[in-house]
Amino acid sequence: PILYIKLKEIKYIEFQRIGEQASGVTSKTFDISVVKIEQDGGNIEQFKNLDKCEYKALYQYFSKSGIKMR
C-alpha cells in the first residue's frame, strides 16, 4: 500500500545499511527510517531493501527539502 507522509510531519530521516558488507560482499540495498514529529506520540516508518541506485536521488531530494538526515 502507498503511504503518504507530508514533509512538515518529518522530524528526520535515518539511512541504514549504507556501505554495509556481509561476508565481504557489499549489499545492494539499504533501509530508511522516517521519524515523524510527535503529534500522536510519534512514529517511525521504515522502508527496507531499497535499491542502492536510489540512494543518491533520495539524498538529494531530502537535502533540497530541508529534511534533517542522519
BELRA-V561131 format. One record per residue. N is the residue number from 0. RES is the residue in three letters. SS is DSSP state (H for helix, E for strand, L for the rest). PSI is psi in radians with two decimals (* if undefined). D_LAST is the distance of its C-alpha to the last C-alpha in Angstrom with 2 decimals. Layout:
# BELRA-V561131
n=[N N]
res=[RES RES]
ss=[SS SS]
psi=[PSI PSI]
d_last=[D_LAST D_LAST]
This chain:
# BELRA-V561131
n=[0 1 2 3 4 5 6 7 8 9 10 11 12 13 14 15 16 17 18 19 20 21 22 23 24 25 26 27 28 29 30 31 32 33 34 35 36 37 38 39 40 41 42 43 44 45 46 47 48 49 50 51 52 53 54 55 56 57 58 59 60 61 62 63 64 65 66 67 68 69]
res=[PRO ILE LEU TYR ILE LYS LEU LYS GLU ILE LYS TYR ILE GLU PHE GLN ARG ILE GLY GLU GLN ALA SER GLY VAL THR SER LYS THR PHE ASP ILE SER VAL VAL LYS ILE GLU GLN ASP GLY GLY ASN ILE GLU GLN PHE LYS ASN LEU ASP LYS CYS GLU TYR LYS ALA LEU TYR GLN TYR PHE SER LYS SER GLY ILE LYS MET ARG]
ss=[L L L L L L H H H E E E E E E E L L L L E E L L E E L L E E E E E E E E L L L L L L L E E E E E E E E H H H H H H H H H H H H H L L L L E L]
psi=[2.68 2.41 2.10 2.10 2.12 2.50 -0.64 -0.20 -0.14 2.18 -0.87 2.88 2.41 2.08 2.41 2.63 0.55 2.12 0.16 2.48 2.38 2.08 0.63 0.02 2.24 2.32 2.57 0.05 2.89 2.99 2.72 2.36 2.23 1.96 2.07 2.66 2.43 1.79 -0.78 0.74 -0.09 2.54 2.82 2.19 2.30 2.42 2.08 2.67 0.77 2.46 2.36 -0.39 -0.25 -0.23 -0.89 -0.80 -0.73 -0.75 -0.81 -0.73 -0.86 -0.63 -0.85 -0.50 -0.12 0.33 2.31 2.50 2.60 *]
d_last=[26.04 24.12 21.49 21.16 18.32 18.88 16.19 17.38 16.68 12.88 11.03 7.45 6.29 4.74 6.39 8.91 12.03 11.37 14.37 15.59 19.34 21.88 25.34 24.77 23.92 20.62 19.31 19.80 17.27 13.64 12.21 10.03 9.78 10.49 10.76 13.81 15.38 17.96 21.22 22.78 21.08 17.64 16.61 14.00 14.91 14.18 15.07 16.17 17.76 16.79 18.56 16.72 18.81 16.85 13.43 14.46 15.94 13.13 10.67 13.60 14.41 11.24 11.35 15.05 14.78 12.87 10.07 6.99 3.78 0.00]
